Amino acid sequence: MENSDGGCDELAYAKSVFRQEIIGLEMMDNDIGASFIEAVDLIYSKNGHVIVSGMGKPGHVGRKISATLSSTGTHSFFLHPAEASHGDLGGVSPDDTLFVLSQSGNTVELIPMLSYANRFGIDVIAITANRDGVLAKSAAVNIFLPGIKEACPHNLAPTTSTTTMMVIGDAIALCLLKRREFNRENFKNLHPGGALGKQLLMVKDLMHTNIPVVRENDNMKDVIIEMTSKSFGCTCVVNDNNKITGIITDGDLRRTMNANLLEKRACDVMTRAPKLISKNAFVQEATKIMNHNKITNLFVTEDGIPEGIIHVHDCLREGIV
């Protein structure tokens, strides 16, 4: 298909690239089997690092796979094969696993590293298309790529093959994540910065603990003093078991303002069954509740007993809206 300038319809061509790479993934989906589980088992059984390596485009993919492993609970780093034979092999120990990516399986720069691994009993996991290559013969576990056609029109530039390598690496990392029961709290510890770090902030990270509290039978004079001293524009109301039964806000005071206000008790003015949240909830959830209910504060409780308060401004300061 040609456009008005007589050139190739690049959008249609781009879609053909997508389709070719999808075909490669579907072929891998049909071929993946026991060797994949062996790779996961091997990494899970070892106490050392997963050292990912590859030359050229597979090397770039390997850096990403290593980063994904590290961020999901599997200790990993990338080792450039050319640097490995100039001293960096000193960072590899028998407790480690080498995870090597090479389409041809005969990349010259990999040979010294594979020789070192075999000499010192270091396990190698390979992703390769060549069953007869040096890499396949050196590996304890081989994940073979099927007869994948590259999306490149000359079938030369690594495209479909590197996409498939990437997906295999992601699948291994996420299978290990599940085995290790790596949860959102673990993610929070490893991702303190950036947008992901903000998504993983918990209420207990932002809540204030010096909170306004009154009892159901307290008179309104004491309620107003407590609200004023804590400056949140509200106070929670607790019963004899110290559990929250209501909340009094500035709005409640305005709605009930009359000559008899100071003669009333907290339980006469409070709004019952207020919205509450756990300290272990994520701040995004707190923001959602406040936005949906058009409120500015949430009291934080454990089994109904107040432990803190979070204000919408606390969330806004963190860029969570």
PyMOL commands that set and color helices and strands:
alter all, ss='L'
color gray80, all
select helices_A, chain A and resi 10-31+34-45+57-71+81-84+88-91+108-119+134-138+160-179+184-190+194-199+203-206+220-230+250-255+261-263+266-269+283-293+312-317
alter helices_A, ss='H'
color red, helices_A
select strands_A, chain A and resi 50-54+76-78+97-101+123-128+141-144+213-215+234-238+244-249+271-272+276-278+297-302+305-311
alter strands_A, ss='S'
color yellow, strands_A
deselect
rebuild
show_as cartoon
